[in-house]
């Protein structure tokens, strides 16, 4: 796995030193590499003494394991990134098999999850001697539904976390990035940083400068090259 760009390492070091409460990771769309980015950043953060609290409150598109239990590859990547120090069931407590939006998968299962359930899934041990860094990964884009009453935006707002935006480097990404940045600002959430993630080997490198041009100067930015493999292999 290649080293992280210096801009990301600097931002992560600053995040640790500031004792910030946490980060909410969202994307400009689905399949833009939120989990890939999260796993790489959490793997770096796991080298420090501060404990991590990765959370994927709800996940769909899961598979049945040999024991019949559902397994989310996203959750597994976060689990391995934090060096197995947090149980997978704690990271991803609400798992669904259909590869559709979590809100629709929840409805098909006849469950009644709501914002309160998702907030409960994001709770950390307040009595811990060292304050954990909460790392919450959403599902889909910022306005994608997580439950019948909750968008990713609603959960980020309720948690009060700064937002790390993952932009999938593909055709249309500048429009998607502008729309998502406007949505984050409309919810009055601070922008923690922006990561341009190459989603295919022929991603347009010119999108980097175009994206930087629309970002405030103080916002941390990084560009990750395409990787055909997940951070942690099966």
C-alpha positions as CSV (number, residue, x, y, z in Angstrom):
1,X,0.0,0.0,0.0
2,X,1.6,3.3,-1.0
3,X,2.2,6.1,1.5
4,X,-0.4,8.7,2.1
5,X,0.2,12.1,0.5
6,X,1.9,14.5,3.0
7,X,-1.2,16.7,3.0
8,X,-3.3,13.8,4.4
9,X,-0.7,12.8,6.9
10,X,-0.4,16.4,8.2
11,X,-4.2,16.6,8.5
12,X,-4.5,13.3,10.4
13,X,-1.7,14.3,12.7
14,X,-3.5,17.6,13.4
15,X,-6.8,15.8,13.9
16,X,-5.1,13.6,16.6
17,X,-3.4,16.4,18.4
18,X,-6.5,18.5,18.5
19,X,-8.5,15.8,20.3
20,X,-11.3,16.5,17.9
21,X,-14.5,14.5,18.6
22,X,-14.6,12.8,15.2
23,X,-15.3,13.0,11.5
24,X,-18.2,12.0,9.2
25,X,-17.2,10.6,5.9
26,X,-19.5,11.1,2.9
27,X,-19.2,10.9,-0.8
28,X,-20.4,12.7,-4.0
29,X,-22.2,9.5,-4.9
30,X,-22.1,5.7,-4.2
31,X,-19.0,3.7,-5.2
32,X,-16.6,6.7,-5.0
33,X,-14.3,4.9,-2.5
34,X,-15.4,6.1,0.9
35,X,-14.4,2.9,2.6
36,X,-11.1,2.7,0.7
37,X,-10.3,6.2,1.8
38,X,-11.5,5.5,5.4
39,X,-9.5,2.3,5.7
40,X,-6.3,4.0,4.5
41,X,-6.7,6.9,6.9
42,X,-7.7,4.7,9.8
43,X,-4.8,2.5,9.2
44,X,-2.5,5.5,9.6
45,X,-4.4,6.7,12.7
46,X,-4.1,3.3,14.3
47,X,-0.4,3.8,14.8
48,X,-1.1,6.5,17.4
49,X,-2.0,5.9,21.0
50,X,-5.5,7.5,20.8
51,X,-8.2,4.8,20.4
52,X,-10.4,4.8,17.3
53,X,-14.1,4.3,17.2
54,X,-15.0,3.5,13.5
55,X,-18.7,3.2,12.8
56,X,-20.8,2.2,9.8
57,X,-24.2,2.6,11.4
58,X,-26.1,0.8,8.6
59,X,-24.9,-1.2,5.6
60,X,-26.6,-3.0,2.8
61,X,-25.2,-5.3,0.1
62,X,-23.9,-7.7,2.7
63,X,-23.1,-11.4,2.2
64,X,-23.8,-14.5,4.3
65,X,-20.8,-16.0,6.0
66,X,-20.3,-19.7,6.6
67,X,-22.1,-19.4,9.9
68,X,-25.1,-17.7,8.3
69,X,-24.3,-14.3,9.7
70,X,-24.3,-11.3,7.4
71,X,-20.9,-9.8,6.7
72,X,-20.3,-6.3,5.3
73,X,-17.0,-5.9,3.4
74,X,-17.1,-2.2,4.3
75,X,-17.3,-3.0,8.0
76,X,-14.6,-5.6,7.6
77,X,-12.2,-3.1,6.0
78,X,-12.8,-0.7,8.9
79,X,-12.3,-3.5,11.4
80,X,-8.9,-4.4,9.9
81,X,-7.9,-0.8,9.6
82,X,-8.2,-0.3,13.3
83,X,-6.2,-3.4,13.9
84,X,-9.2,-5.5,15.1
85,X,-9.4,-3.4,18.3
86,X,-13.1,-2.7,17.8
87,X,-15.6,-5.6,17.3
88,X,-17.2,-5.8,13.8
89,X,-20.6,-5.8,15.4
90,X,-19.8,-2.6,17.2
91,X,-18.6,-1.0,13.9
92,X,-21.6,-2.2,11.9
93,X,-24.6,-3.1,14.0
94,X,-27.3,-2.9,11.3
95,X,-26.6,-5.1,8.3
96,X,-28.8,-6.0,5.3
97,X,-28.3,-8.3,2.4
98,X,-30.0,-6.6,-0.6
99,X,-27.6,-4.4,-2.6
100,X,-30.0,-1.5,-2.6
101,X,-30.2,1.7,-0.5
102,X,-30.1,1.0,3.3
103,X,-33.5,2.7,3.7
104,X,-35.1,0.4,1.1
105,X,-33.4,-2.7,2.6
106,X,-34.6,-1.8,6.0
107,X,-38.2,-1.4,4.7
108,X,-38.0,-4.8,2.9
109,X,-36.8,-6.5,6.1
110,X,-39.8,-5.0,8.0
111,X,-37.5,-3.2,10.4
112,X,-38.2,0.2,11.9
113,X,-34.8,1.8,12.2
114,X,-34.7,5.6,12.7
115,X,-32.3,8.4,13.5
116,X,-32.3,7.6,17.2
117,X,-31.1,4.0,16.4
118,X,-28.3,5.4,14.2
119,X,-27.1,7.8,16.8
120,X,-27.1,5.0,19.4
121,X,-24.9,3.0,17.0
122,X,-22.4,5.9,17.0
123,X,-22.1,6.2,20.7
124,X,-18.6,5.8,22.2
125,X,-17.5,5.0,25.7
126,X,-17.7,8.3,27.5
127,X,-15.9,6.8,30.6
128,X,-12.8,5.7,28.6
129,X,-9.6,7.1,30.0
130,X,-8.5,8.2,26.5
131,X,-11.2,9.9,24.3
132,X,-11.8,7.8,21.2
133,X,-11.8,9.4,17.8
134,X,-15.2,8.7,16.3
135,X,-15.0,7.9,12.6
136,X,-18.5,7.6,11.1
137,X,-18.9,6.4,7.5
138,X,-22.2,7.0,5.7
139,X,-23.7,5.1,2.8
140,X,-24.0,6.6,-0.7
141,X,-24.0,10.3,-1.2
142,X,-24.7,13.1,1.3
143,X,-28.4,13.2,0.5
144,X,-28.8,9.4,0.2
145,X,-31.4,7.9,2.6
146,X,-30.1,5.8,5.5
147,X,-33.5,5.1,7.0
148,X,-37.1,6.2,6.2
149,X,-36.5,9.4,8.2
150,X,-32.8,10.0,7.9
151,X,-30.4,11.1,5.2
152,X,-26.7,11.0,5.5
153,X,-26.9,14.8,5.9
154,X,-29.3,14.4,8.9
155,X,-27.0,12.0,10.7
156,X,-24.0,14.2,10.2
157,X,-25.9,17.2,11.4
158,X,-27.2,15.3,14.5
159,X,-23.7,14.1,15.4
160,X,-22.3,17.6,14.8
161,X,-19.2,16.2,13.1
162,X,-17.1,17.9,10.5
163,X,-17.4,16.3,7.1
164,X,-14.7,14.6,5.0
165,X,-15.9,14.6,1.4
166,X,-14.7,11.8,-0.9
167,X,-15.0,12.8,-4.6
168,X,-14.9,10.0,-7.1
169,X,-12.7,11.1,-10.0
170,X,-14.9,10.4,-12.9
171,X,-16.9,12.2,-15.5
172,X,-19.3,14.7,-13.8
173,X,-17.4,14.8,-10.5
174,X,-16.9,18.6,-10.5
175,X,-20.7,19.1,-10.7
176,X,-21.3,16.5,-8.0
177,X,-18.6,18.0,-5.8
178,X,-20.1,21.5,-6.1
179,X,-23.6,20.3,-5.3
180,X,-22.3,18.3,-2.2
181,X,-20.2,21.2,-1.0
182,X,-23.2,23.5,-1.2
183,X,-25.3,20.9,0.7
184,X,-22.7,20.6,3.5
185,X,-22.5,24.4,3.8
186,X,-26.3,24.6,3.9
187,X,-26.4,22.3,6.9
188,X,-23.8,24.5,8.5
189,X,-21.3,21.7,8.9
190,X,-17.6,22.4,8.8
191,X,-15.7,20.8,5.9
192,X,-12.9,18.7,7.4
193,X,-11.3,18.0,4.0
194,X,-11.7,16.7,0.5
195,X,-10.2,13.6,-1.1
196,X,-10.2,13.1,-4.8
197,X,-10.2,9.4,-5.3
198,X,-9.4,7.9,-8.8
199,X,-12.1,5.3,-9.4
200,X,-10.5,3.9,-12.5
201,X,-7.0,3.8,-14.0
202,X,-7.8,6.4,-16.7
203,X,-9.2,9.0,-14.3
204,X,-8.7,12.5,-15.6
205,X,-5.7,14.1,-13.7
206,X,-6.9,17.6,-14.7
207,X,-9.8,17.3,-12.3
208,X,-7.4,17.8,-9.4
209,X,-6.7,21.5,-10.2
210,X,-10.3,22.2,-11.2
211,X,-11.5,20.8,-7.9
212,X,-8.8,22.7,-5.9
213,X,-10.0,26.0,-7.6
214,X,-13.5,25.7,-6.1
215,X,-12.3,24.9,-2.5
216,X,-11.5,27.4,0.2
217,X,-7.8,27.8,0.6
218,X,-7.7,26.4,4.2
219,X,-9.5,23.1,3.4
220,X,-7.1,20.1,3.4
221,X,-7.1,18.4,0.0
222,X,-5.5,15.2,-1.3
223,X,-5.6,13.1,-4.5
224,X,-5.4,9.3,-4.2
225,X,-4.4,7.3,-7.3
226,X,-6.4,4.4,-8.6
227,X,-6.0,1.1,-6.7
228,X,-7.7,-2.1,-8.1
229,X,-7.6,-3.8,-4.7
230,X,-9.1,-3.0,-1.3
231,X,-6.7,-1.8,1.4
232,X,-6.9,-5.1,3.1
233,X,-7.2,-8.4,1.2
234,X,-9.7,-11.1,2.0
